[in-house]
Amino acid sequence: MTGERASTVAENRFSRLEESGLPYGPEHMPGFRSIRWRIVVRFSLLTAAILAVVYFYSISQFRQYYLDQHRHHLGAEALLLSGHGQLRDGLAESRWQAGDSDLVRLVGAWSSQLDARVTIVVADGGVLADSLGDTSTMASQLEQPEILAAFADGTGYSVRTSRAMGTEMLYAAAAVFAQVDDAGNADSGENVEAAVGVLRVSVPSSEVDSALDPLRRTVLVVMLLAYSALVGIVLVISSGTARPFRHLIQAAARLAQGELGVRIEPKGRDEAGQLAKVFNRMRDRLESQVASVSRERERLTSVLDNLLDGVFILDGEGRVRLCNLVAVRMVGLETRKSTGSTAESEEAVELEERAAALRDSPDSSASSQFDRQSLRGQPLAQIVRDHRIVETWEDCRHEGNQAESIFQWGNKTTRVIALPFVAGGSDGFIVLLQDMTELHRLERVRRDFVSNISHELRTPLASLQALTETLRDSALDDPAAAPRFLDRIETEVDALAQMVRELLELSRIESGQVPFRFQPVPVSETVLTPVERLQPLAARSDINLIVDLPHRLPQVYADSERIHQVVTNLVHNALKFSSEGGSVIISADANLEGQKVTISVSDTGIGVPVEDTDRIFERFYKADRARASLGTGLGLAIAKHIVQAHSGRLWVDSIENRGSTFSFTLPVAPNGNRTQTAR
């Protein structure tokens, strides 16, 4: 099977995916849910998280670095100021009190120079001076970590929130050392160097943050640029990574829609390449399976279409899944009139019209197409439009066993057989429609034949019996009567012998055992010879026997002796059933387009009743029973089979009590004068 053929089969089998709305087409791609965007989003979030951590960590480290720098700077300034002689001496001699104007001016000058807050704390933690102003409200500073560290180690640092300012401050404190005695008095005998106070310098930590802002902005811009570059790189990489999968999705969608010829070229040995190879193997196997299923379906369709019975294969709901050509044509023969239905859907009317058109079409391919496209999926009741067929199927479905019925469907005798796929099951059913018309006709013909031959034999046999009994009783002793009885016996025996001969001849013709010598024969020769033989009979009956033949007629291809027999039979019947003074006309006409010559025998006799025209060519059938003794009733049957052996047709046109015309056709002879013997 070719790819194109398999594609067509697959398209039929995948039962119309576009109409079902399933997301198989390229327009149904997942968009931001695709693997590409999943990679990009996840990588972007991860990168953003990492860069955020790096950013805050680096800013924290930079801030700490700046704090350390400010601490060392403030510490150096505090150490420098703590060694100021005036401050040292004043603290050592305890000559300054809190809020002393000289000390306040000194602290204010230092604060202006350093652009920082300067505080003087004595050994007991009290504040002597502060560049901010009033010190009376300030509590002891001994609990502050930088003060404790300065008294203990000489210097101290801390970063904390100032109670006075309400902001985070950076503190650096340096002890003020002076020579004092053991009692803490300066300039005494044995002096030691001791911390007599602490000078503290502080600035808001916001100054560090302000100094850090340019660096923070620079780092943020650099990281944003790096983030954008990384996301762009990931977009490109993910696009290349997802491209094979997009191609695979598109190929799978086309495959699902029936394009079995689609393939994917594997690129690389990664997962995408391996998946492409697996897809191609799957496609090859699917194509093989579809081709196998198609072949099996074609075989099944061929078998079904060559059956003599109509077959409907139904699903469990009674919808047609498959049917053969005979079933389609049988449905086409039936119309709404047979069921009495007057209101149907437009779909049913259209189906009926197409089926009726199909009935008259000899194109089997059109029938197959009609079957596949118009009947599949339709309810059985809508197709057959006959409750008796549907009831037979419903009986089968309810009982789970075979059900059948016989009834007159239109002008046909139809037998319906419904049976499930599995006994007792309801998953599927087979409904057979058998045309029993011909079988019933043959059965009637058989019965009529037995009846007719019995009747035909009974009369001569009864006559023979009566004659022989009469001879035995007395006629043998009567020399004058005996020859007369013997003549009558001989007549009856001759009639029986003639009947037997005609029966044997008819049987041989029907079975093809009679040889025919076909050769070009003039039409006049086939007509004039029988007419000459029957002319005396016509004269005795006072009937005009007329031959009306055109001057130019083509020769016919026939067995002249057998055609003589046909013409003789037709003319003899015409004479037999015509009244005195009547006429019998033998005519001929040529149809060159159809390559046929029609020979007709017309009479002015009693005619043939309409109800007998279809049966008059049967064996022993006699339309006029009053004249049943005038023949065997086999002549027309023999004539019909002889004409059919010549590929012709024999028929009758009749008007009762006005006459009949029997006509038959013969093929025009081919060029030349060759002869042929056929059986």
C-alpha positions as CSV (number, residue, x, y, z in Angstrom):
1,M,0.0,0.0,0.0
2,T,1.3,3.4,-0.9
3,G,1.7,6.2,1.6
4,E,-1.0,8.2,0.0
5,R,-3.4,5.3,0.1
6,A,-2.5,4.5,3.7
7,S,-3.0,8.2,4.6
8,T,-6.5,8.1,3.1
9,V,-7.4,5.0,5.1
10,A,-5.9,6.5,8.2
11,E,-8.0,9.7,7.7
12,N,-11.1,7.5,7.6
13,R,-10.1,5.6,10.7
14,F,-9.1,8.4,13.0
15,S,-12.8,9.3,13.0
16,R,-12.4,13.3,12.2
17,L,-10.1,14.8,14.8
18,E,-10.6,18.4,13.7
19,E,-14.4,18.1,14.3
20,S,-13.8,16.5,17.7
21,G,-11.9,19.7,18.9
22,L,-8.9,17.7,20.2
23,P,-5.7,19.8,20.5
24,Y,-3.8,18.1,17.7
25,G,-3.0,21.0,15.3
26,P,-0.1,23.4,15.4
27,E,-2.4,26.1,16.4
28,H,-2.9,24.3,19.7
29,M,0.7,24.6,20.8
30,P,1.0,25.0,24.6
31,G,2.5,28.6,24.5
32,F,3.9,29.7,27.8
33,R,3.4,26.1,29.1
34,S,5.9,24.8,26.6
35,I,9.1,23.3,27.6
36,R,11.0,26.3,26.2
37,W,9.2,28.7,28.5
38,R,9.3,26.4,31.4
39,I,13.1,26.3,31.1
40,V,13.3,30.1,30.6
41,V,11.0,30.9,33.6
42,R,12.7,28.4,35.9
43,F,16.2,29.6,35.0
44,S,15.1,33.2,35.3
45,L,13.7,32.7,38.7
46,L,16.7,30.8,39.9
47,T,19.1,33.4,38.4
48,A,17.1,36.2,39.9
49,A,17.2,34.5,43.3
50,I,21.0,33.9,43.1
51,L,21.6,37.4,41.9
52,A,19.4,38.8,44.7
53,V,21.4,36.8,47.3
54,V,24.7,38.0,45.7
55,Y,23.4,41.5,45.6
56,F,22.3,41.7,49.2
57,Y,25.4,39.8,50.4
58,S,27.8,42.1,48.5
59,I,26.0,45.2,49.7
60,S,26.1,43.9,53.2
61,Q,29.8,43.3,52.9
62,F,30.4,46.7,51.3
63,R,28.4,48.4,54.1
64,Q,30.4,46.6,56.7
65,Y,33.6,47.7,54.9
66,Y,32.4,51.3,54.9
67,L,31.4,51.0,58.6
68,D,34.9,49.7,59.4
69,Q,36.4,52.6,57.5
70,H,34.3,55.1,59.3
71,R,35.0,53.4,62.6
72,H,38.8,53.6,62.2
73,H,38.4,57.2,61.0
74,L,36.3,58.2,64.0
75,G,38.6,56.2,66.3
76,A,41.6,58.1,65.0
77,E,39.8,61.4,65.5
78,A,38.7,60.4,69.0
79,L,42.3,59.4,70.0
80,L,43.6,62.7,68.6
81,L,41.1,64.8,70.5
82,S,41.5,62.8,73.7
83,G,45.1,63.9,73.9
84,H,44.3,67.6,73.9
85,G,46.1,69.1,76.9
86,Q,43.3,71.5,78.0
87,L,40.8,68.6,78.0
88,R,43.2,66.3,79.8
89,D,44.2,68.8,82.5
90,G,40.7,69.9,83.0
91,L,39.5,66.4,83.6
92,A,42.5,65.5,85.7
93,E,42.0,68.5,88.0
94,S,38.2,68.1,88.0
95,R,37.9,71.8,87.5
96,W,35.0,71.4,84.9
97,Q,31.5,70.9,85.8
98,A,28.7,69.7,83.6
99,G,27.7,72.4,81.2
100,D,30.9,74.5,81.8
101,S,30.9,77.2,79.1
102,D,34.6,76.8,78.2
103,L,34.2,73.1,77.8
104,V,31.0,73.5,75.8
105,R,32.8,75.9,73.4
106,L,35.7,73.5,73.0
107,V,33.3,70.6,72.2
108,G,31.3,72.7,69.8
109,A,34.4,73.7,67.9
110,W,35.5,70.1,67.6
111,S,32.1,69.1,66.4
112,S,32.1,71.7,63.8
113,Q,35.5,70.7,62.6
114,L,34.7,67.0,62.4
115,D,31.0,67.4,61.4
116,A,30.2,64.9,64.1
117,R,28.7,64.7,67.5
118,V,31.3,65.1,70.3
119,T,30.5,64.0,73.9
120,I,32.7,64.2,77.0
121,V,32.0,61.5,79.7
122,V,33.7,61.4,83.1
123,A,34.7,58.3,85.0
124,D,31.4,58.0,86.9
125,G,29.5,58.0,83.5
126,G,28.2,61.5,83.8
127,V,28.2,63.7,80.7
128,L,30.2,66.9,81.1
129,A,29.5,68.3,77.6
130,D,27.8,67.3,74.4
131,S,27.8,69.1,71.1
132,L,24.1,68.6,70.9
133,G,23.5,71.0,73.9
134,D,21.9,70.3,77.3
135,T,23.5,67.4,79.2
136,S,21.2,67.5,82.2
137,T,18.7,65.1,80.7
138,M,21.3,62.6,79.6
139,A,21.6,59.5,81.7
140,S,24.8,57.8,82.8
141,Q,26.8,56.5,79.8
142,L,28.6,53.7,81.7
143,E,26.2,51.1,80.3
144,Q,27.0,52.0,76.7
145,P,29.3,49.5,75.1
146,E,31.7,51.9,73.6
147,I,32.2,53.8,76.9
148,L,32.8,50.5,78.8
149,A,35.3,49.4,76.2
150,A,37.1,52.8,76.2
151,F,37.6,52.7,80.0
152,A,38.7,49.2,79.8
153,D,40.8,49.1,76.7
154,G,41.4,52.7,75.8
155,T,39.1,52.7,72.8
156,G,35.6,51.4,72.1
157,Y,33.3,51.2,69.1
158,S,29.6,50.4,68.6
159,V,26.7,50.8,66.2
160,R,23.4,51.4,67.9
161,T,20.4,53.6,68.0
162,S,20.8,56.8,69.9
163,R,18.2,57.5,72.5
164,A,18.6,61.3,72.1
165,M,18.5,61.3,68.3
166,G,16.4,58.3,67.6
167,T,18.6,57.2,64.8
168,E,21.2,54.5,64.3
169,M,24.7,56.0,65.1
170,L,28.3,54.9,64.6
171,Y,30.2,55.5,67.9
172,A,34.0,55.7,68.5
173,A,35.2,56.5,72.0
174,A,38.8,57.1,73.3
175,A,39.9,57.3,77.0
176,V,41.5,60.6,78.3
177,F,44.5,59.6,80.3
178,A,46.2,61.8,83.0
179,Q,48.8,61.4,85.8
180,V,47.0,60.9,89.1
181,D,47.8,59.5,92.5
182,D,46.2,56.6,94.1
183,A,43.5,58.9,95.4
184,G,42.8,60.1,91.9
185,N,44.4,63.6,92.4
186,A,46.6,65.1,89.8
187,D,50.2,66.3,90.3
188,S,50.8,64.5,93.6
189,G,53.8,62.5,94.7
190,E,53.7,59.1,93.1
191,N,51.4,59.4,90.1
192,V,50.1,56.8,87.7
193,E,48.4,57.2,84.3
194,A,44.7,56.6,84.5
195,A,41.6,57.2,82.5
196,V,39.9,60.3,83.9
197,G,37.2,60.5,81.2
198,V,36.2,59.5,77.7
199,L,35.8,61.5,74.5
200,R,33.2,60.1,72.2
201,V,32.7,60.9,68.5
202,S,29.6,59.7,66.7
203,V,28.0,60.1,63.3
204,P,24.7,58.8,61.9
205,S,25.1,55.5,60.1
206,S,23.0,57.0,57.3
207,E,26.1,58.8,56.2
208,V,27.6,55.3,55.4
209,D,24.4,54.4,53.5
210,S,24.6,57.7,51.6
211,A,28.2,57.0,50.7
212,L,27.1,53.4,49.7
213,D,24.2,54.5,47.4
214,P,26.3,55.1,44.2
215,L,28.0,51.7,44.7
216,R,24.6,50.0,45.3
217,R,23.2,51.5,42.1
218,T,26.2,50.5,40.1
219,V,26.0,46.9,41.4
220,L,22.3,46.8,40.7
221,V,22.7,48.0,37.1
222,V,25.5,45.5,36.5
223,M,23.5,42.7,37.9
224,L,20.4,43.7,35.9
225,L,22.5,43.8,32.7
226,A,24.0,40.4,33.6
227,Y,20.5,39.0,34.3
228,S,19.1,40.2,31.0
229,A,22.1,38.8,29.1
230,L,21.7,35.5,30.9
231,V,17.9,35.4,30.2
232,G,18.6,36.2,26.5
233,I,21.2,33.4,26.3
234,V,18.8,31.0,27.9
235,L,16.0,32.0,25.5
236,V,18.3,31.2,22.6
237,I,19.5,27.9,24.1
238,S,16.0,26.8,25.2
239,S,14.6,27.6,21.8
240,G,17.2,25.3,20.2
241,T,16.5,22.7,22.9
242,A,12.7,22.9,22.4
243,R,12.8,23.0,18.6
244,P,13.1,19.2,18.1
245,F,10.2,18.8,20.5
246,R,8.1,21.3,18.6
247,H,8.8,19.5,15.4
248,L,7.9,16.2,17.1
249,I,4.6,17.7,18.3
250,Q,3.8,19.0,14.8
251,A,4.7,15.6,13.3
252,A,2.6,13.8,15.9
253,A,-0.4,16.1,15.2
254,R,-0.1,15.4,11.4
255,L,0.2,11.7,12.1
256,A,-2.9,11.8,14.3
257,Q,-4.7,13.6,11.5
258,G,-3.8,10.7,9.1
259,E,-0.7,11.9,7.4
260,L,1.2,8.6,7.7
261,G,4.0,9.9,5.4
262,V,5.4,12.3,7.9
263,R,8.9,11.6,9.3
264,I,11.4,13.4,11.5
265,E,15.1,13.6,10.7
266,P,17.0,12.7,13.9
267,K,19.7,15.2,14.8
268,G,22.3,14.3,17.3
269,R,22.4,11.5,19.8
270,D,20.7,13.2,22.7
271,E,17.2,12.5,24.0
272,A,15.6,14.5,21.2
273,G,17.4,12.5,18.6
274,Q,16.5,9.2,20.3
275,L,12.9,10.4,20.6
276,A,12.8,11.2,16.8
277,K,14.1,7.6,16.1
278,V,11.4,6.1,18.3
279,F,8.8,8.3,16.6
280,N,9.9,7.1,13.2
281,R,9.7,3.5,14.3
282,M,6.3,4.1,15.7
283,R,5.2,5.8,12.5
284,D,6.5,2.8,10.4
285,R,4.7,0.3,12.6
286,L,1.5,2.4,12.6
287,E,1.6,2.6,8.8
288,S,2.1,-1.1,8.6
289,Q,-0.8,-1.7,11.0
290,V,-3.0,0.7,9.2
291,A,-2.1,-0.9,5.9
292,S,-2.9,-4.3,7.4
293,V,-6.2,-3.1,8.8
294,S,-7.0,-1.5,5.5
295,R,-6.3,-4.7,3.6
296,E,-8.4,-6.6,6.0
297,R,-11.2,-4.0,5.8
298,E,-11.0,-4.1,2.0
299,R,-11.2,-7.9,2.1
300,L,-14.2,-7.7,4.4
301,T,-15.8,-5.1,2.2
302,S,-15.2,-7.1,-0.9
303,V,-16.6,-10.2,0.7
304,L,-19.7,-8.3,2.0
305,D,-20.2,-6.6,-1.4
306,N,-20.2,-9.9,-3.2
307,L,-22.7,-11.5,-0.9
308,L,-26.2,-11.9,-2.2
309,D,-27.7,-10.8,1.1
310,G,-27.8,-7.3,2.5
311,V,-25.6,-7.0,5.6
312,F,-25.7,-4.2,8.3
313,I,-23.1,-4.4,11.0
314,L,-24.3,-2.4,14.0
315,D,-22.8,-1.2,17.3
316,G,-24.5,-1.8,20.6
317,E,-26.7,1.3,20.1
318,G,-28.0,0.2,16.8
319,R,-25.8,2.6,14.7
320,V,-24.4,1.3,11.4
321,R,-20.7,0.7,11.4
322,L,-20.5,-1.1,8.1
323,C,-22.8,-2.3,5.4
324,N,-22.4,-3.9,2.0
325,L,-23.6,-2.8,-1.5
326,V,-26.6,-5.1,-1.5
327,A,-27.9,-3.5,1.7
328,V,-27.4,0.0,0.3
329,R,-29.3,-0.9,-2.8
330,M,-32.1,-2.7,-0.9
331,V,-32.5,0.4,1.2
332,G,-32.6,2.5,-2.0
333,L,-35.5,0.4,-3.3
334,E,-37.7,1.4,-0.4
335,T,-39.5,4.7,-0.1
336,R,-41.4,6.5,2.7
337,K,-44.7,5.3,1.2
338,S,-44.0,1.7,2.3
339,T,-43.9,2.7,6.0
340,G,-46.6,5.3,5.8
341,S,-44.3,8.0,7.1
342,T,-45.0,11.5,6.0
343,A,-42.7,13.6,8.2
344,E,-39.0,13.0,8.2
345,S,-35.9,15.1,8.8
346,E,-34.1,16.8,6.0
347,E,-31.2,14.5,6.7
348,A,-33.4,11.4,6.2
349,V,-34.9,12.8,3.0
350,E,-31.5,13.5,1.6
351,L,-30.3,10.0,2.6
352,E,-33.3,8.5,0.8
353,E,-32.8,10.6,-2.3
354,R,-29.1,9.6,-2.5
355,A,-30.0,5.9,-1.9
356,A,-32.6,6.0,-4.6
357,A,-30.1,7.6,-7.0
358,L,-27.7,4.9,-6.1
359,R,-30.2,2.2,-6.9
360,D,-30.2,3.2,-10.5
361,S,-26.4,3.7,-10.7
362,P,-24.3,0.8,-11.9
363,D,-21.1,2.4,-10.5
364,S,-20.1,0.2,-7.5
365,S,-17.4,2.7,-6.4
366,A,-20.1,5.3,-6.0
367,S,-22.0,2.8,-3.9
368,S,-19.0,2.2,-1.7
369,Q,-18.4,5.9,-1.3
370,F,-22.1,6.4,-0.4
371,D,-21.8,3.6,2.2
372,R,-18.8,5.0,3.9
373,Q,-19.8,8.6,4.0
374,S,-23.6,8.6,4.4
375,L,-24.6,5.5,6.3
376,R,-21.9,5.0,8.9
377,G,-23.0,6.2,12.3
378,Q,-26.6,6.6,11.3
379,P,-29.3,4.8,13.3
380,L,-30.6,1.7,11.6
381,A,-34.2,2.9,12.0
382,Q,-33.4,6.1,10.0
383,I,-31.8,4.1,7.2
384,V,-34.3,1.3,6.7
385,R,-37.4,3.3,7.8
386,D,-39.3,0.1,8.5
387,H,-40.4,-0.8,12.0
388,R,-40.4,-4.5,11.3
389,I,-36.7,-4.6,10.6
390,V,-36.0,-2.5,13.7
391,E,-38.3,-4.7,15.8
392,T,-36.4,-7.8,14.7
393,W,-33.1,-6.2,15.7
394,E,-34.6,-5.1,19.1
395,D,-35.9,-8.6,19.7
396,C,-32.3,-9.9,19.1
397,R,-30.8,-7.2,21.4
398,H,-33.3,-7.9,24.3
399,E,-33.1,-11.7,24.1
400,G,-29.5,-12.0,23.2
401,N,-30.2,-14.6,20.6
402,Q,-30.9,-14.8,16.8
403,A,-34.2,-13.3,15.7
404,E,-35.8,-13.3,12.3
405,S,-38.9,-12.3,10.4
406,I,-40.3,-12.5,6.9
407,F,-42.6,-9.9,5.4
408,Q,-43.5,-8.1,2.2
409,W,-41.3,-5.0,1.9
410,G,-42.5,-2.9,-1.0
411,N,-42.8,-5.3,-3.9
412,K,-40.2,-7.7,-2.4
413,T,-40.5,-10.6,0.0
414,T,-37.8,-9.9,2.5
415,R,-36.4,-12.1,5.3
416,V,-34.6,-10.3,8.2
417,I,-32.1,-12.2,10.4
418,A,-30.6,-10.4,13.4
419,L,-27.9,-12.0,15.5
420,P,-25.4,-10.7,18.1
421,F,-21.7,-11.0,17.6
422,V,-21.5,-13.0,20.8
423,A,-24.4,-15.1,22.1
424,G,-26.1,-13.2,24.9
425,G,-24.0,-10.1,24.2
426,S,-25.1,-6.6,23.2
427,D,-21.8,-5.0,22.0
428,G,-22.6,-5.5,18.3
429,F,-25.0,-7.1,15.9
430,I,-25.3,-8.3,12.3
431,V,-28.6,-7.7,10.5
432,L,-29.1,-9.7,7.3
433,L,-31.6,-8.7,4.6
434,Q,-32.4,-11.6,2.3
435,D,-34.5,-11.0,-0.9
436,M,-36.7,-14.1,-0.9
437,T,-38.7,-12.9,-3.9
438,E,-36.9,-15.0,-6.5
439,L,-36.8,-18.0,-4.2
440,H,-40.5,-17.8,-3.7
441,R,-41.1,-17.3,-7.4
442,L,-39.0,-20.4,-8.1
443,E,-40.9,-22.3,-5.5
444,R,-44.2,-21.2,-7.1
445,V,-42.8,-22.2,-10.5
446,R,-41.9,-25.6,-9.2
447,R,-45.3,-26.1,-7.7
448,D,-47.0,-24.9,-10.9
449,F,-44.7,-27.1,-13.0
450,V,-45.6,-30.2,-11.0
451,S,-49.3,-29.2,-11.2
452,N,-49.2,-28.4,-14.9
453,I,-47.3,-31.4,-16.0
454,S,-49.6,-33.6,-13.9
455,H,-52.5,-31.9,-15.6
456,E,-51.0,-32.2,-19.0
457,L,-50.3,-35.9,-18.5
458,R,-53.5,-36.8,-16.8
459,T,-55.7,-36.0,-19.9
460,P,-53.9,-38.1,-22.5
461,L,-53.3,-40.9,-20.0
462,A,-57.0,-40.9,-19.1
463,S,-57.9,-41.1,-22.8
464,L,-55.5,-43.9,-23.4
465,Q,-56.9,-45.8,-20.4
466,A,-60.4,-45.3,-21.7
467,L,-59.5,-46.4,-25.2
468,T,-57.6,-49.5,-24.1
469,E,-60.5,-50.5,-21.8
470,T,-63.0,-50.0,-24.7
471,L,-60.8,-52.1,-27.0
472,R,-60.4,-54.8,-24.5
473,D,-64.1,-55.0,-23.7
474,S,-65.6,-55.0,-27.2
475,A,-64.0,-52.9,-29.8
476,L,-61.5,-55.5,-30.8
477,D,-64.3,-57.7,-32.1
478,D,-65.6,-54.8,-34.2
479,P,-63.5,-54.5,-37.4
480,A,-64.9,-51.1,-38.2
481,A,-64.4,-49.5,-34.7
482,A,-61.0,-51.0,-33.9
483,P,-58.9,-48.9,-36.4
484,R,-60.6,-45.8,-35.2
485,F,-59.7,-46.5,-31.6
486,L,-56.1,-47.3,-32.6
487,D,-55.8,-44.0,-34.5
488,R,-56.9,-42.1,-31.4
489,I,-54.4,-44.1,-29.2
490,E,-51.7,-43.2,-31.7
491,T,-52.7,-39.5,-31.6
492,E,-52.5,-39.4,-27.8
493,V,-49.2,-41.2,-27.8
494,D,-47.8,-38.7,-30.4
495,A,-49.0,-35.9,-28.1
496,L,-47.2,-37.4,-25.1
497,A,-44.1,-38.0,-27.2
498,Q,-44.2,-34.3,-28.4
499,M,-44.5,-33.1,-24.9
500,V,-41.5,-35.2,-23.8
501,R,-39.4,-34.0,-26.7
502,E,-40.2,-30.4,-25.9
503,L,-39.5,-30.9,-22.2
504,L,-36.1,-32.5,-23.1
505,E,-35.3,-29.8,-25.5
506,L,-36.2,-27.1,-23.0
507,S,-34.1,-28.8,-20.3
508,R,-31.1,-29.1,-22.7
509,I,-31.4,-25.4,-23.8
510,E,-31.6,-24.3,-20.1
511,S,-28.5,-26.4,-19.2
512,G,-26.5,-25.2,-22.2
513,Q,-26.3,-28.6,-23.9
514,V,-27.9,-27.5,-27.2
515,P,-25.3,-26.5,-29.8
516,F,-25.9,-23.2,-31.6
517,R,-24.4,-22.4,-35.0
518,F,-24.1,-18.6,-35.1
519,Q,-23.6,-17.1,-38.5
520,P,-24.7,-14.0,-40.4
521,V,-28.2,-14.6,-41.6
522,P,-30.6,-12.3,-43.6
523,V,-33.6,-11.3,-41.6
524,S,-35.9,-12.2,-44.5
525,E,-34.6,-15.8,-44.5
526,T,-35.4,-16.1,-40.7
527,V,-39.0,-14.9,-41.4
528,L,-40.0,-16.1,-44.8
529,T,-39.2,-19.8,-44.3
530,P,-41.6,-20.3,-41.3
531,V,-44.2,-18.1,-43.0
532,E,-44.2,-20.3,-46.0
533,R,-44.7,-23.4,-43.9
534,L,-47.7,-21.8,-42.0
535,Q,-49.3,-20.2,-45.0
536,P,-51.7,-23.2,-45.6
537,L,-52.8,-23.1,-41.9
538,A,-53.5,-19.3,-42.2
539,A,-55.5,-19.9,-45.4
540,R,-57.6,-22.7,-43.8
541,S,-58.3,-20.3,-40.9
542,D,-59.2,-17.4,-43.2
543,I,-56.4,-15.2,-41.6
544,N,-54.3,-12.8,-43.5
545,L,-50.6,-13.6,-43.0
546,I,-48.6,-10.5,-43.9
547,V,-44.8,-10.0,-44.0
548,D,-43.7,-6.3,-43.7
549,L,-40.0,-6.0,-43.9
550,P,-37.9,-3.0,-44.8
551,H,-35.8,-3.2,-48.0
552,R,-32.5,-2.7,-46.2
553,L,-31.9,-4.6,-43.0
554,P,-28.5,-5.7,-41.7
555,Q,-27.9,-9.4,-41.3
556,V,-28.3,-10.8,-37.9
557,Y,-25.8,-13.1,-36.1
558,A,-28.0,-16.1,-35.3
559,D,-28.6,-19.8,-35.6
560,S,-31.2,-19.8,-38.5
561,E,-32.8,-23.1,-37.5
562,R,-33.4,-22.1,-33.9
563,I,-34.8,-18.7,-35.0
564,H,-37.1,-20.5,-37.5
565,Q,-38.3,-22.4,-34.4
566,V,-39.0,-19.1,-32.5
567,V,-40.8,-17.4,-35.5
568,T,-42.8,-20.6,-36.2
569,N,-43.9,-20.7,-32.5
570,L,-44.9,-17.1,-32.4
571,V,-46.7,-17.1,-35.8
572,H,-48.5,-20.4,-34.9
573,N,-49.7,-18.9,-31.6
574,A,-50.9,-15.8,-33.4
575,L,-52.9,-17.9,-35.9
576,K,-54.2,-20.1,-33.1
577,F,-55.6,-17.2,-31.0
578,S,-56.9,-15.1,-33.9
579,S,-60.4,-15.2,-35.3
580,E,-61.4,-15.8,-38.8
581,G,-60.9,-12.7,-41.0
582,G,-58.1,-11.5,-38.7
583,S,-54.6,-10.6,-39.5
584,V,-51.1,-11.6,-38.5
585,I,-48.3,-9.2,-39.4
586,I,-44.5,-10.1,-39.2
587,S,-42.3,-6.9,-39.2
588,A,-38.7,-6.0,-38.4
589,D,-36.8,-2.9,-37.4
590,A,-33.1,-2.2,-37.0
591,N,-31.5,-0.2,-34.2
592,L,-28.0,0.4,-35.5
593,E,-26.8,2.4,-32.5
594,G,-27.7,-0.5,-30.2
595,Q,-26.6,-3.1,-32.8
596,K,-29.9,-4.9,-32.5
597,V,-32.7,-6.0,-34.9
598,T,-36.2,-6.3,-33.5
599,I,-38.6,-8.8,-35.1
600,S,-42.3,-8.5,-34.1
601,V,-45.3,-10.8,-34.7
602,S,-48.6,-8.9,-34.2
603,D,-52.1,-10.3,-34.3
604,T,-55.7,-9.2,-33.9
605,G,-56.7,-12.0,-31.6
606,I,-58.0,-12.1,-28.1
607,G,-54.9,-10.6,-26.5
608,V,-53.2,-11.4,-23.2
609,P,-54.6,-10.3,-19.9
610,V,-52.3,-7.8,-18.0
611,E,-51.9,-10.1,-15.1
612,D,-50.6,-12.9,-17.4
613,T,-48.0,-10.9,-19.3
614,D,-45.2,-11.7,-16.7
615,R,-46.0,-15.4,-16.5
616,I,-46.9,-16.2,-20.1
617,F,-43.3,-17.4,-20.8
618,E,-43.3,-19.9,-18.0
619,R,-43.6,-23.7,-18.7
620,F,-47.1,-25.0,-19.2
621,Y,-48.6,-21.6,-18.5
622,K,-51.6,-20.9,-20.7
623,A,-53.4,-17.5,-20.6
624,D,-56.5,-18.9,-22.3
625,R,-57.6,-22.0,-20.4
626,A,-60.5,-22.5,-22.8
627,R,-57.9,-23.4,-25.4
628,A,-55.6,-25.3,-23.1
629,S,-55.8,-28.4,-25.3
630,L,-54.4,-26.6,-28.3
631,G,-50.8,-27.0,-27.2
632,T,-48.3,-28.2,-24.5
633,G,-47.7,-24.7,-23.1
634,L,-43.9,-25.1,-23.6
635,G,-43.5,-23.2,-26.9
636,L,-43.0,-19.7,-25.5
637,A,-40.7,-21.0,-22.7
638,I,-38.5,-22.7,-25.4
639,A,-38.6,-19.5,-27.6
640,K,-37.6,-17.3,-24.7
641,H,-34.5,-19.4,-23.9
642,I,-33.5,-19.6,-27.5
643,V,-33.7,-15.8,-27.8
644,Q,-31.7,-15.4,-24.5
645,A,-29.0,-17.7,-26.0
646,H,-28.7,-15.1,-28.8
647,S,-28.1,-12.3,-26.2
648,G,-31.6,-11.1,-27.0
649,R,-34.9,-10.4,-25.2
650,L,-38.4,-11.6,-25.8
651,W,-41.4,-9.7,-24.6
652,V,-45.1,-9.1,-25.2
653,D,-47.2,-5.9,-25.6
654,S,-50.9,-6.7,-25.5
655,I,-54.3,-5.1,-25.2
656,E,-57.0,-7.6,-24.1
657,N,-59.6,-8.4,-26.9
658,R,-57.6,-6.3,-29.4
659,G,-54.5,-8.3,-30.0
660,S,-50.9,-8.9,-29.0
661,T,-47.5,-8.1,-30.3
662,F,-44.6,-10.5,-29.5
663,S,-41.2,-9.1,-30.1
664,F,-37.6,-10.3,-29.8
665,T,-34.2,-8.9,-30.5
666,L,-31.2,-10.4,-32.3
667,P,-27.7,-9.0,-32.5
668,V,-26.5,-7.4,-35.8
669,A,-23.9,-9.6,-37.5
670,P,-20.3,-8.4,-37.4
671,N,-18.5,-7.6,-40.7
672,G,-17.7,-10.7,-42.8
673,N,-19.4,-14.1,-43.3
674,R,-17.6,-16.2,-40.6
675,T,-19.6,-18.7,-38.7
676,Q,-19.3,-19.7,-35.1
677,T,-20.6,-22.7,-33.1
678,A,-21.5,-22.0,-29.5
679,R,-23.1,-23.9,-26.7
